[in-house]
Amino acid sequence: MKIGDKSRHGFHGPISLSMTSMIDATFLLLAYFIFTAAVGTHEAQLMADVTAARVGRGASALSQQVVDVESDGVGALFRIGSREVRGREALAAILKQLPRDLGVVIRVHSGPDVAAVAAAMQAAHDAGFARVSYVAASK
């Protein structure tokens, strides 16, 4: 039996490699780079909120309005700066007087219920704010 001699002398023919796997891997890499490059173009088109036109209008236009939602023994209390109000309509009336460019932040302290927070967010929406953010107050 001369099995070893045949394999040693190359009687099996030429070695061929399948290119299917190589082509699949190449197309997957190509698709990956195309998809990730497309995301970069969208990020380049984003604009900053603070533009040169807003710089001259004062510091109040460059900061968001903050509504503090607190609770005292009587019920929910909404505070904007030094003003304090108790109802959603009164809060909306105050918010309508403020600039709406950068939005409003609803800062919730410990104590008020969910209905008070929802009332503050609805008042901001009723006042015409397009950007309403919700944050928990730091302790």
MIDOSE-1310 file (N, C-alpha, C; in nm, 2 decimals, decimal comma, always signed):
residues 139
mkig	+0,08/-0,12/+0,00/+0,00/+0,00/+0,00/+0,09/+0,12/+0,00; +0,06/+0,21/-0,09/+0,14/+0,33/-0,11/+0,06/+0,46/-0,09; -0,02/+0,47/+0,02/-0,10/+0,58/+0,04/-0,01/+0,71/+0,07; +0,09/+0,69/+0,15/+0,18/+0,80/+0,18/+0,25/+0,86/+0,06
dksr	+0,28/+0,78/-0,04/+0,35/+0,83/-0,15/+0,27/+0,91/-0,24; +0,14/+0,88/-0,25/+0,05/+0,96/-0,34/+0,03/+1,10/-0,28; +0,01/+1,10/-0,15/-0,01/+1,24/-0,09/+0,11/+1,32/-0,09; +0,23/+1,25/-0,08/+0,35/+1,33/-0,08/+0,39/+1,38/-0,22
hgfh	+0,35/+1,32/-0,32/+0,38/+1,37/-0,45/+0,28/+1,46/-0,51; +0,17/+1,49/-0,45/+0,07/+1,58/-0,50/-0,02/+1,53/-0,60; -0,07/+1,41/-0,59/-0,16/+1,35/-0,68/-0,31/+1,39/-0,67; -0,33/+1,48/-0,57/-0,47/+1,52/-0,55/-0,50/+1,64/-0,63
gpis	-0,42/+1,69/-0,71/-0,45/+1,81/-0,80/-0,41/+1,94/-0,73; -0,43/+2,05/-0,80/-0,39/+2,18/-0,75/-0,49/+2,22/-0,64; -0,43/+2,30/-0,55/-0,51/+2,35/-0,43/-0,59/+2,47/-0,48; -0,72/+2,47/-0,45/-0,80/+2,59/-0,49/-0,87/+2,64/-0,36
lsmt	-0,88/+2,77/-0,36/-0,94/+2,83/-0,24/-1,08/+2,89/-0,29; -1,18/+2,87/-0,20/-1,31/+2,93/-0,23/-1,31/+3,08/-0,20; -1,35/+3,16/-0,29/-1,35/+3,30/-0,27/-1,48/+3,36/-0,22; -1,58/+3,27/-0,20/-1,71/+3,31/-0,15/-1,70/+3,37/-0,01
smid	-1,63/+3,31/+0,07/-1,61/+3,37/+0,21/-1,54/+3,50/+0,21; -1,44/+3,51/+0,12/-1,36/+3,64/+0,11/-1,45/+3,75/+0,06; -1,53/+3,72/-0,04/-1,62/+3,82/-0,10/-1,73/+3,86/+0,00; -1,78/+3,77/+0,08/-1,88/+3,80/+0,18/-1,82/+3,89/+0,29
atfl	-1,71/+3,86/+0,33/-1,64/+3,94/+0,43/-1,61/+4,08/+0,38; -1,57/+4,09/+0,25/-1,54/+4,22/+0,19/-1,67/+4,31/+0,18; -1,78/+4,25/+0,14/-1,90/+4,33/+0,13/-1,96/+4,37/+0,27; -1,94/+4,28/+0,37/-1,98/+4,32/+0,50/-1,90/+4,44/+0,56
llay	-1,77/+4,44/+0,53/-1,69/+4,55/+0,58/-1,72/+4,68/+0,50; -1,75/+4,66/+0,37/-1,79/+4,78/+0,29/-1,92/+4,84/+0,34; -2,02/+4,75/+0,37/-2,15/+4,80/+0,42/-2,13/+4,86/+0,55; -2,04/+4,81/+0,64/-2,02/+4,87/+0,77/-1,97/+5,01/+0,76
fift	-1,87/+5,03/+0,67/-1,81/+5,16/+0,66/-1,90/+5,26/+0,59; -1,98/+5,21/+0,50/-2,08/+5,30/+0,44/-2,18/+5,35/+0,54; -2,24/+5,26/+0,62/-2,34/+5,30/+0,72/-2,28/+5,39/+0,83; -2,16/+5,36/+0,87/-2,11/+5,45/+0,98/-2,06/+5,58/+0,92
aavg	-2,03/+5,59/+0,80/-1,99/+5,72/+0,74/-2,11/+5,80/+0,72; -2,23/+5,74/+0,69/-2,35/+5,82/+0,67/-2,40/+5,89/+0,80; -2,37/+5,83/+0,92/-2,40/+5,89/+1,04/-2,32/+6,02/+1,07; -2,20/+6,02/+1,02/-2,11/+6,14/+1,04/-2,16/+6,26/+0,97
thea	-2,23/+6,24/+0,85/-2,28/+6,36/+0,78/-2,40/+6,42/+0,85; -2,48/+6,34/+0,92/-2,59/+6,40/+0,99/-2,54/+6,48/+1,11; -2,44/+6,43/+1,18/-2,38/+6,50/+1,29/-2,32/+6,64/+1,25; -2,27/+6,64/+1,13/-2,21/+6,77/+1,09/-2,31/+6,87/+1,06
qlma	-2,44/+6,83/+1,04/-2,54/+6,93/+1,00/-2,62/+6,98/+1,13; -2,59/+6,93/+1,25/-2,65/+6,98/+1,37/-2,61/+7,12/+1,40; -2,70/+7,20/+1,44/-2,68/+7,34/+1,48/-2,68/+7,35/+1,63; -2,60/+7,44/+1,68/-2,59/+7,47/+1,82/-2,71/+7,56/+1,86
dvta	-2,76/+7,55/+1,98/-2,88/+7,62/+2,03/-2,84/+7,77/+2,04; -2,72/+7,80/+2,08/-2,68/+7,94/+2,10/-2,61/+7,99/+1,98; -2,67/+8,07/+1,90/-2,61/+8,13/+1,78/-2,57/+8,27/+1,80; -2,50/+8,32/+1,71/-2,45/+8,46/+1,72/-2,56/+8,56/+1,73
arvg	-2,68/+8,53/+1,67/-2,79/+8,63/+1,68/-2,84/+8,64/+1,82; -2,83/+8,54/+1,90/-2,89/+8,54/+2,04/-2,79/+8,60/+2,14; -2,67/+8,61/+2,10/-2,57/+8,66/+2,20/-2,60/+8,80/+2,25; -2,64/+8,88/+2,17/-2,66/+9,02/+2,20/-2,79/+9,05/+2,28
rgas	-2,87/+8,95/+2,31/-3,00/+8,97/+2,37/-2,99/+8,96/+2,53; -2,88/+8,94/+2,58/-2,87/+8,93/+2,73/-2,86/+8,79/+2,78; -2,83/+8,78/+2,91/-2,80/+8,65/+2,97/-2,93/+8,57/+2,99; -3,04/+8,64/+3,00/-3,17/+8,56/+3,03/-3,21/+8,48/+2,91
alsq	-3,17/+8,52/+2,79/-3,21/+8,45/+2,67/-3,12/+8,32/+2,65; -3,01/+8,32/+2,72/-2,91/+8,21/+2,70/-2,93/+8,10/+2,80; -3,02/+8,11/+2,90/-3,05/+8,01/+2,99/-3,19/+7,96/+2,99; -3,21/+7,83/+3,02/-3,35/+7,78/+3,02/-3,42/+7,83/+3,14
qvvd	-3,55/+7,84/+3,13/-3,64/+7,87/+3,24/-3,65/+7,75/+3,33; -3,65/+7,77/+3,46/-3,66/+7,66/+3,55/-3,78/+7,67/+3,64; -3,87/+7,57/+3,64/-3,98/+7,57/+3,73/-3,96/+7,47/+3,83; -3,95/+7,51/+3,96/-3,94/+7,42/+4,07/-4,08/+7,37/+4,12
vesd	-4,09/+7,24/+4,13/-4,22/+7,19/+4,18/-4,19/+7,13/+4,32; -4,25/+7,19/+4,42/-4,23/+7,16/+4,56/-4,37/+7,13/+4,62; -4,36/+7,08/+4,74/-4,48/+7,05/+4,82/-4,47/+7,10/+4,96; -4,57/+7,18/+5,00/-4,57/+7,22/+5,14/-4,69/+7,15/+5,20
gvga	-4,73/+7,18/+5,32/-4,83/+7,11/+5,39/-4,97/+7,12/+5,32; -4,99/+7,23/+5,24/-5,12/+7,25/+5,18/-5,13/+7,18/+5,04; -5,03/+7,18/+4,96/-5,04/+7,11/+4,83/-4,92/+7,15/+4,75; -4,93/+7,14/+4,62/-4,82/+7,16/+4,52/-4,79/+7,31/+4,51
lfri	-4,67/+7,34/+4,50/-4,62/+7,48/+4,49/-4,53/+7,49/+4,37; -4,55/+7,58/+4,28/-4,47/+7,60/+4,16/-4,39/+7,73/+4,18; -4,26/+7,72/+4,17/-4,17/+7,84/+4,19/-4,09/+7,87/+4,06; -4,10/+7,99/+4,01/-4,02/+8,04/+3,90/-3,94/+8,16/+3,95
gsre	-3,81/+8,14/+3,98/-3,73/+8,25/+4,04/-3,79/+8,28/+4,18; -3,83/+8,40/+4,20/-3,89/+8,44/+4,33/-4,04/+8,44/+4,33; -4,10/+8,40/+4,22/-4,25/+8,40/+4,22/-4,30/+8,26/+4,25; -4,40/+8,25/+4,33/-4,47/+8,13/+4,37/-4,61/+8,13/+4,33
vrgr	-4,66/+8,02/+4,27/-4,80/+8,01/+4,24/-4,85/+7,87/+4,27; -4,98/+7,85/+4,27/-5,04/+7,72/+4,31/-5,11/+7,65/+4,20; -5,16/+7,71/+4,10/-5,24/+7,65/+4,00/-5,18/+7,64/+3,87; -5,23/+7,55/+3,79/-5,17/+7,53/+3,65/-5,20/+7,65/+3,57
eala	-5,31/+7,71/+3,57/-5,35/+7,83/+3,49/-5,26/+7,95/+3,53; -5,23/+7,97/+3,66/-5,15/+8,07/+3,70/-5,00/+8,05/+3,66; -4,96/+7,93/+3,66/-4,82/+7,89/+3,61/-4,81/+7,92/+3,46; -4,92/+7,88/+3,39/-4,91/+7,90/+3,24/-4,91/+8,05/+3,21
ailk	-4,98/+8,13/+3,29/-4,99/+8,27/+3,26/-4,85/+8,33/+3,29; -4,78/+8,29/+3,39/-4,64/+8,34/+3,41/-4,55/+8,29/+3,30; -4,56/+8,16/+3,26/-4,47/+8,11/+3,16/-4,49/+8,17/+3,02; -4,61/+8,22/+2,99/-4,64/+8,29/+2,86/-4,56/+8,42/+2,85
qlpr	-4,52/+8,48/+2,96/-4,45/+8,60/+2,96/-4,30/+8,58/+2,94; -4,25/+8,46/+2,94/-4,10/+8,43/+2,94/-4,06/+8,40/+2,80; -3,93/+8,41/+2,76/-3,88/+8,37/+2,63/-3,89/+8,22/+2,62; -3,93/+8,17/+2,50/-3,94/+8,03/+2,48/-3,84/+7,96/+2,39
dlgv	-3,73/+8,04/+2,36/-3,63/+7,99/+2,27/-3,56/+7,86/+2,32; -3,51/+7,85/+2,44/-3,44/+7,74/+2,48/-3,52/+7,64/+2,56; -3,64/+7,67/+2,59/-3,73/+7,57/+2,66/-3,73/+7,59/+2,81; -3,80/+7,50/+2,87/-3,82/+7,51/+3,02/-3,78/+7,38/+3,08
virv	-3,73/+7,38/+3,21/-3,69/+7,27/+3,28/-3,79/+7,26/+3,40; -3,85/+7,14/+3,42/-3,94/+7,12/+3,53/-3,85/+7,04/+3,64; -3,81/+7,11/+3,74/-3,73/+7,05/+3,85/-3,81/+7,01/+3,96; -3,82/+6,88/+3,99/-3,91/+6,83/+4,09/-3,83/+6,80/+4,22
hsgp	-3,88/+6,85/+4,33/-3,82/+6,82/+4,46/-3,90/+6,71/+4,52; -3,85/+6,66/+4,63/-3,92/+6,54/+4,70/-4,04/+6,60/+4,77; -4,15/+6,53/+4,75/-4,27/+6,56/+4,81/-4,40/+6,57/+4,72; -4,39/+6,65/+4,61/-4,51/+6,66/+4,53/-4,55/+6,53/+4,46
dvaa	-4,68/+6,52/+4,43/-4,73/+6,40/+4,37/-4,71/+6,41/+4,21; -4,75/+6,30/+4,15/-4,73/+6,30/+4,00/-4,82/+6,40/+3,93; -4,94/+6,42/+3,99/-5,04/+6,51/+3,93/-4,98/+6,65/+3,93; -4,90/+6,69/+4,03/-4,84/+6,83/+4,03/-4,74/+6,84/+3,92
vaaa	-4,66/+6,74/+3,90/-4,56/+6,74/+3,80/-4,62/+6,74/+3,66; -4,73/+6,66/+3,64/-4,80/+6,66/+3,51/-4,86/+6,80/+3,49; -4,91/+6,86/+3,59/-4,97/+7,00/+3,58/-4,87/+7,10/+3,53; -4,75/+7,09/+3,59/-4,64/+7,18/+3,55/-4,60/+7,16/+3,40
mqaa	-4,59/+7,04/+3,36/-4,55/+7,01/+3,23/-4,66/+7,05/+3,13; -4,79/+7,03/+3,17/-4,90/+7,08/+3,08/-4,90/+7,23/+3,07; -4,87/+7,30/+3,18/-4,87/+7,44/+3,18/-4,76/+7,50/+3,09; -4,65/+7,43/+3,09/-4,54/+7,47/+3,00/-4,58/+7,45/+2,86
hdag	-4,65/+7,34/+2,83/-4,70/+7,31/+2,69/-4,80/+7,41/+2,65; -4,89/+7,45/+2,75/-5,00/+7,55/+2,72/-4,94/+7,68/+2,69; -4,83/+7,71/+2,76/-4,76/+7,84/+2,74/-4,69/+7,85/+2,61; -4,67/+7,74/+2,53/-4,61/+7,75/+2,40/-4,46/+7,70/+2,40
farv	-4,42/+7,64/+2,51/-4,28/+7,59/+2,51/-4,27/+7,46/+2,43; -4,18/+7,45/+2,33/-4,16/+7,33/+2,25/-4,07/+7,23/+2,32; -3,98/+7,28/+2,40/-3,89/+7,19/+2,47/-3,92/+7,20/+2,62; -3,97/+7,09/+2,68/-4,00/+7,07/+2,82/-3,92/+6,96/+2,87
syva	-3,83/+6,98/+2,97/-3,74/+6,88/+3,02/-3,78/+6,86/+3,17; -3,76/+6,74/+3,22/-3,80/+6,70/+3,35/-3,67/+6,65/+3,42; -3,64/+6,70/+3,54/-3,52/+6,66/+3,61/-3,56/+6,65/+3,76; -3,50/+6,56/+3,83/-3,52/+6,55/+3,98/-3,42/+6,65/+4,04
ask	-3,46/+6,72/+4,14/-3,37/+6,81/+4,21/-3,27/+6,73/+4,29; -3,15/+6,78/+4,29/-3,04/+6,71/+4,37/-3,06/+6,74/+4,52; -3,02/+6,65/+4,60/-3,04/+6,66/+4,74/-2,93/+6,73/+4,81
